[in-house]
Amino acid sequence: MNGAPNATLLVVDDEQFVRDLLEDFFAKNGYTVATAANGETAIDRCRNDRFDAALVDLKMPDRTGTDVLGELRAIDPNLPVIIMTGYPTLDSSVEAIRRGAQDYVVKPFRLQDLKERVDRAVRTRALTRDIDELRNRLAAVEDELRQYRAQHNVAPAFGS
Amino acid sequence: MPMQATKPRLLIVDDELLIRDLLYDYFKNRDYEIAVAESGQGALDQVGNGHFDTVILDLKMPDMDGLELADKIREQDHDIPIIIMTGYPSLDSAIEALRRRAEDYFIKPFNLKQMNRAVESAVTRAGCTVPVSDPDATL
């Protein structure tokens, strides 16, 4: 199995051709795909639905892809966002680092390469979620242990 | 006397003495605990011997490429925040830095206040409390 079955992907690009191409390709590869033609719609979609990854074009009429990246990650701090651009620059790639992009891909790209990057992003997100859950469970167990010690007057094994 | 929080630990890696000294002095004044390394191997030895909350590393060093060093550091400490600096910026190295989850990418000469902000954000993410900055130490 490659990638995550039933993963949800948000595709943000002002070019209809690119949206259609990516929607079709990722849907055929088992993704549930939503699209947005501009930054505003992308932000609305992200507020209303949870996505496993987002592909965001750098150059859109209403705002830059790095602004959209910042806003999407403000809504969902763990969302992996992959920036796509036909006009790569050092400045925009550095800006993408600062705003926490997962990846930065230059058009034209091979769809298979892009899919590998999206698959990886989705797997990373799933692992991050698992780690967070395990940390929370560990914290809960430690809490119980502390309460037990307090109730039964047991000294901790190690100095704290 | 109130208990002091542990100081965040920074590792500064650059083969240029001037940059090492500059960053050392700047962050020492801001109450960080600092180690320096002048080579990739030196940095790996430091990381092998103790925990760091953030690493600032130069991309170009005689014995090792900074991106390769970032990979090797992450093999030892998977989540350690890494800030890249370089005098030879390029789109390719910025994209590679992004893919390695770099916190930031600074082009020399850089603004120390911006570096300070990046370090504060990185050590906070690493779970540290940011030391109180010396308001007089402006550069």
HADDOCK unambig.tbl for C-alpha pairs under 7 A between the chains (distance, minus, plus):
assign (segid A and resid 89 and name CA) (segid B and resid 91 and name CA) 6.21 0.50 0.50
assign (segid A and resid 90 and name CA) (segid B and resid 90 and name CA) 6.30 0.50 0.50
assign (segid A and resid 90 and name CA) (segid B and resid 91 and name CA) 4.58 0.50 0.50
assign (segid A and resid 90 and name CA) (segid B and resid 94 and name CA) 6.82 0.50 0.50
assign (segid A and resid 93 and name CA) (segid B and resid 91 and name CA) 6.94 0.50 0.50
assign (segid A and resid 93 and name CA) (segid B and resid 94 and name CA) 6.16 0.50 0.50
assign (segid A and resid 93 and name CA) (segid B and resid 95 and name CA) 6.25 0.50 0.50
assign (segid A and resid 94 and name CA) (segid B and resid 94 and name CA) 6.24 0.50 0.50
assign (segid A and resid 94 and name CA) (segid B and resid 105 and name CA) 6.20 0.50 0.50
assign (segid A and resid 97 and name CA) (segid B and resid 98 and name CA) 5.25 0.50 0.50
assign (segid A and resid 97 and name CA) (segid B and resid 102 and name CA) 6.88 0.50 0.50
assign (segid A and resid 97 and name CA) (segid B and resid 103 and name CA) 6.70 0.50 0.50
assign (segid A and resid 97 and name CA) (segid B and resid 104 and name CA) 6.01 0.50 0.50
assign (segid A and resid 98 and name CA) (segid B and resid 103 and name CA) 6.55 0.50 0.50
assign (segid A and resid 98 and name CA) (segid B and resid 104 and name CA) 5.61 0.50 0.50
assign (segid A and resid 102 and name CA) (segid B and resid 99 and name CA) 6.61 0.50 0.50
assign (segid A and resid 103 and name CA) (segid B and resid 98 and name CA) 6.48 0.50 0.50
assign (segid A and resid 103 and name CA) (segid B and resid 99 and name CA) 5.73 0.50 0.50
assign (segid A and resid 104 and name CA) (segid B and resid 95 and name CA) 6.39 0.50 0.50
